[in-house]
Amino acid sequence: MKRKFGLALCAVVVIVVAFFFVYSDSYVALELNHQINTMIEKKEYSKLKQLAADKQTADFLVNLNQKTRCKQTSDAQGGTSQSLHYATGLKGKTVGVEMKQESFLEWKVVQISR
């Protein structure tokens, strides 16, 4: 009986922790890093150009080294419950990133500006 209670308690704790992580700023920041890093690594230049706010940003993104990664991504800097703004570092430059919530767990990069 104690074992079943312990397992149930553990399951509840895991669910609560997962719920808070998904609704925390950390989850969206990790999604931002993953999406941008993947586009750079896979050389998805057309996607990067579409997300760029202007030509200067598009040129900057397209000319990044394939091994460049997002660094020092901030907490949300404003926005709404469906759209959040972040700052992250790429190749020593700070860029602004807008993330939009597509569904319960899905957030997508919708714009990158320099």
Backbone as JSON, one array per atom type, in Angstrom:
{
  "sequence": "MKRKFGLALCAVVVIVVAFFFVYSDSYVALELNHQINTMIEKKEYSKLKQLAADKQTADFLVNLNQKTRCKQTSDAQGGTSQSLHYATGLKGKTVGVEMKQESFLEWKVVQISR",
  "N": [[0.82, -1.19, 0.0], [1.91, 1.26, 0.84], [3.85, 1.5, -1.07], [2.43, 1.83, -3.48], [1.22, 4.26, -2.95], [3.49, 5.87, -2.76], [4.48, 5.69, -5.4], [2.36, 6.86, -6.8], [2.44, 9.42, -5.7], [4.96, 10.26, -6.6], [4.47, 10.29, -9.37], [2.56, 12.34, -9.53], [4.11, 14.51, -8.66], [6.03, 14.63, -10.73], [4.36, 15.29, -12.9], [3.37, 17.8, -12.08], [5.78, 19.28, -11.94], [6.58, 19.12, -14.63], [4.45, 20.5, -15.81], [4.79, 23.11, -14.73], [7.31, 23.68, -15.82], [6.76, 23.75, -18.59], [5.09, 25.96, -18.7], [6.83, 27.87, -17.91], [9.26, 30.47, -18.42], [11.62, 29.37, -19.24], [11.17, 27.12, -20.86], [10.19, 28.18, -23.31], [12.37, 29.74, -24.08], [14.28, 27.72, -24.45], [13.11, 26.42, -26.63], [13.29, 28.48, -28.54], [16.13, 28.7, -28.78], [16.7, 26.1, -29.75], [15.26, 26.0, -32.21], [16.38, 28.14, -33.76], [19.13, 27.45, -33.71], [19.02, 24.99, -35.05], [18.13, 25.77, -37.62], [20.34, 27.29, -38.44], [22.41, 25.4, -38.32], [21.54, 23.49, -40.21], [21.64, 24.99, -42.46], [19.37, 26.43, -43.42], [18.63, 28.67, -45.22], [16.58, 29.99, -46.63], [14.43, 29.93, -44.86], [15.5, 31.39, -42.71], [15.8, 33.88, -43.97], [13.1, 34.5, -44.4], [12.22, 34.85, -41.79], [13.68, 37.02, -40.97], [13.66, 40.44, -40.02], [14.46, 42.5, -41.66], [16.52, 43.39, -44.53], [19.19, 43.71, -43.72], [19.32, 42.16, -41.38], [18.69, 39.68, -42.49], [20.94, 39.25, -44.17], [22.92, 39.13, -42.19], [22.12, 36.78, -40.78], [22.26, 34.78, -42.77], [24.95, 34.72, -43.29], [26.13, 33.55, -41.1], [28.32, 31.28, -39.41], [28.11, 27.76, -39.68], [28.39, 26.49, -37.26], [27.65, 28.29, -35.36], [25.94, 29.24, -32.41], [23.05, 30.04, -30.42], [23.46, 32.25, -27.71], [23.34, 33.21, -24.31], [20.54, 33.72, -24.0], [17.8, 35.72, -23.2], [15.34, 36.21, -20.55], [11.79, 36.42, -21.12], [11.05, 39.49, -22.68], [8.83, 40.97, -22.84], [5.52, 41.24, -24.29], [2.64, 39.23, -25.08], [0.31, 36.77, -23.8], [0.29, 35.01, -25.89], [2.36, 35.7, -27.57], [5.74, 36.32, -27.33], [8.68, 38.28, -26.61], [12.17, 38.04, -27.01], [15.72, 38.32, -26.34], [18.75, 37.34, -27.79], [22.09, 36.09, -28.17], [24.09, 36.04, -31.06], [26.96, 35.21, -32.67], [28.36, 37.2, -31.24], [26.67, 39.39, -31.43], [23.65, 41.01, -30.46], [20.4, 39.9, -30.96], [16.93, 40.41, -31.56], [14.14, 38.36, -30.89], [11.01, 37.17, -31.81], [8.57, 35.12, -30.45], [5.86, 32.94, -31.07], [2.94, 31.46, -29.77], [1.76, 28.47, -30.93], [0.26, 26.24, -30.27], [-0.75, 24.36, -27.35], [1.76, 23.27, -26.43], [3.48, 24.12, -28.37], [5.71, 26.45, -29.61], [6.78, 28.94, -31.87], [9.39, 30.5, -33.74], [8.82, 33.65, -35.04], [9.83, 36.04, -35.92], [12.97, 37.62, -36.47], [15.11, 40.11, -35.43], [17.6, 42.68, -35.8]],
  "CA": [[0.0, 0.0, 0.0], [2.8, 2.41, 0.91], [4.57, 1.56, -2.34], [1.52, 2.41, -4.47], [1.08, 5.67, -2.6], [4.76, 6.51, -3.12], [4.53, 5.79, -6.86], [1.36, 7.86, -7.2], [2.96, 10.72, -5.29], [6.04, 10.58, -7.54], [3.84, 10.62, -10.65], [1.95, 13.67, -9.39], [5.2, 15.49, -8.59], [6.58, 14.74, -12.08], [3.38, 16.0, -13.73], [3.36, 19.19, -11.64], [7.04, 19.88, -12.35], [6.51, 19.25, -16.09], [3.48, 21.57, -16.09], [5.42, 24.39, -14.43], [8.39, 23.89, -16.78], [6.16, 24.13, -19.87], [4.56, 27.31, -18.56], [7.87, 28.81, -17.47], [10.02, 31.16, -19.46], [12.73, 28.52, -19.66], [10.74, 26.23, -21.95], [10.11, 28.95, -24.56], [13.74, 30.1, -24.42], [14.91, 26.52, -25.0], [12.53, 26.24, -27.97], [13.92, 29.51, -29.37], [17.51, 28.26, -29.06], [16.68, 24.89, -30.57], [14.8, 26.3, -33.57], [17.36, 28.96, -34.47], [20.35, 26.66, -33.87], [18.76, 23.98, -36.08], [18.11, 26.44, -38.93], [21.71, 27.67, -38.78], [23.17, 24.16, -38.53], [21.1, 22.84, -41.45], [21.75, 25.98, -43.53], [18.04, 26.7, -43.94], [18.73, 30.1, -45.5], [15.28, 30.57, -47.05], [13.66, 30.12, -43.62], [16.12, 32.49, -41.99], [15.45, 35.11, -44.69], [11.67, 34.77, -44.16], [12.07, 35.28, -40.41], [14.41, 38.26, -40.76], [12.83, 41.64, -40.05], [14.89, 43.37, -42.75], [17.61, 42.84, -45.35], [20.42, 43.69, -42.92], [19.23, 40.99, -40.51], [18.76, 38.49, -43.36], [22.35, 39.08, -44.55], [23.64, 38.69, -40.99], [21.76, 35.39, -40.48], [22.73, 33.9, -43.84], [26.42, 34.66, -43.26], [26.61, 32.92, -39.87], [28.98, 30.0, -39.51], [27.22, 26.63, -39.39], [28.57, 26.08, -35.85], [27.2, 29.37, -34.48], [24.82, 28.87, -31.55], [22.46, 31.1, -29.59], [24.08, 32.34, -26.39], [22.82, 34.19, -23.35], [19.15, 34.06, -24.3], [17.18, 36.41, -22.07], [13.96, 35.87, -20.2], [10.87, 37.18, -21.97], [11.21, 40.92, -22.51], [7.53, 41.59, -23.04], [4.63, 40.54, -25.2], [1.34, 38.82, -24.56], [0.32, 35.34, -23.46], [0.43, 34.25, -27.13], [3.52, 36.18, -28.31], [6.75, 36.82, -26.4], [9.88, 38.84, -27.2], [13.4, 37.63, -26.35], [16.99, 38.74, -26.91], [19.74, 36.27, -27.73], [23.35, 36.44, -28.81], [24.59, 35.26, -32.2], [28.24, 35.73, -33.17], [28.7, 38.41, -30.52], [25.67, 40.44, -31.65], [22.36, 40.74, -29.83], [19.26, 39.96, -31.88], [15.62, 40.26, -30.96], [13.39, 37.24, -31.45], [9.61, 37.08, -31.4], [8.05, 33.75, -30.43], [4.4, 32.9, -31.04], [2.41, 30.17, -29.32], [0.93, 27.84, -31.95], [-0.65, 25.34, -29.56], [-0.44, 24.23, -25.93], [3.18, 23.05, -26.22], [4.27, 24.51, -29.53], [6.07, 27.85, -29.81], [7.58, 29.08, -33.09], [10.04, 31.77, -34.03], [8.1, 34.31, -36.11], [10.62, 37.14, -36.46], [14.3, 37.88, -35.89], [15.53, 41.47, -35.81], [18.91, 43.06, -35.29]],
  "C": [[0.86, 1.26, 0.0], [3.54, 2.61, -0.43], [3.71, 2.2, -3.43], [1.33, 3.91, -4.21], [2.33, 6.46, -3.01], [4.88, 6.71, -4.62], [3.55, 6.85, -7.37], [1.84, 9.26, -6.86], [4.08, 11.18, -6.24], [5.47, 11.0, -8.9], [3.23, 12.01, -10.61], [3.02, 14.75, -9.37], [5.8, 15.7, -9.98], [5.64, 15.54, -12.98], [3.36, 17.49, -13.36], [4.63, 19.92, -12.09], [7.04, 20.1, -13.87], [5.58, 20.4, -16.49], [4.11, 22.94, -15.86], [6.56, 24.7, -15.39], [7.84, 24.38, -18.12], [5.63, 25.55, -19.81], [5.6, 28.32, -18.07], [8.52, 29.46, -18.68], [11.11, 30.27, -20.03], [12.37, 27.65, -20.84], [10.75, 26.98, -23.29], [11.51, 29.36, -25.01], [14.5, 28.9, -25.0], [14.41, 26.22, -26.41], [13.16, 27.23, -28.96], [15.33, 29.07, -29.77], [17.53, 27.08, -30.01], [16.31, 25.22, -32.02], [15.83, 27.1, -34.36], [18.65, 28.18, -34.71], [20.18, 25.62, -34.97], [18.76, 24.61, -37.47], [19.52, 26.82, -39.38], [22.53, 26.43, -39.14], [22.83, 23.5, -39.86], [21.13, 23.78, -42.66], [20.41, 26.24, -44.21], [17.91, 28.21, -44.21], [17.39, 30.71, -45.89], [14.4, 30.82, -45.82], [14.19, 31.3, -42.83], [15.78, 33.83, -42.64], [13.99, 35.5, -44.44], [11.45, 35.33, -42.75], [12.74, 36.63, -40.13], [13.49, 39.46, -40.91], [13.19, 42.56, -41.2], [16.07, 42.73, -43.47], [18.92, 42.73, -44.57], [20.44, 42.46, -42.01], [19.34, 39.71, -41.32], [20.2, 38.21, -43.77], [23.17, 38.57, -43.38], [23.38, 37.2, -40.72], [22.32, 34.41, -41.51], [24.25, 33.73, -43.79], [26.99, 34.07, -41.97], [27.29, 31.6, -40.18], [28.0, 28.91, -39.07], [27.31, 26.19, -37.92], [28.14, 27.16, -34.86], [25.98, 28.91, -33.7], [24.31, 30.09, -30.79], [23.15, 31.07, -28.22], [23.4, 33.42, -25.58], [21.4, 34.66, -23.71], [18.49, 34.61, -23.04], [15.88, 35.73, -21.65], [13.08, 36.68, -21.14], [10.99, 38.67, -21.64], [9.91, 41.69, -22.73], [6.7, 40.75, -24.0], [3.3, 40.24, -24.54], [1.43, 37.34, -24.18], [0.53, 34.47, -24.7], [1.68, 34.61, -27.93], [4.5, 36.82, -27.34], [7.99, 37.29, -27.15], [11.1, 38.48, -26.34], [14.58, 38.32, -27.01], [17.96, 37.57, -26.76], [20.99, 36.72, -28.48], [23.71, 35.47, -29.92], [25.86, 35.94, -32.71], [28.58, 37.08, -32.54], [27.73, 39.57, -30.69], [24.37, 40.03, -30.96], [21.26, 40.9, -30.88], [17.97, 39.79, -31.09], [14.86, 39.14, -31.65], [11.97, 37.28, -30.91], [9.16, 35.63, -31.53], [6.53, 33.81, -30.32], [3.94, 31.5, -30.64], [1.44, 29.65, -30.38], [-0.1, 26.9, -31.34], [-0.17, 25.25, -28.12], [1.07, 24.12, -25.68], [4.07, 23.61, -27.32], [4.45, 26.03, -29.63], [6.96, 27.91, -31.05], [8.2, 30.46, -33.17], [9.27, 32.4, -35.19], [8.86, 35.52, -36.67], [11.93, 37.28, -35.69], [14.71, 39.26, -36.37], [16.86, 41.81, -35.15], [18.93, 44.45, -34.76]]
}
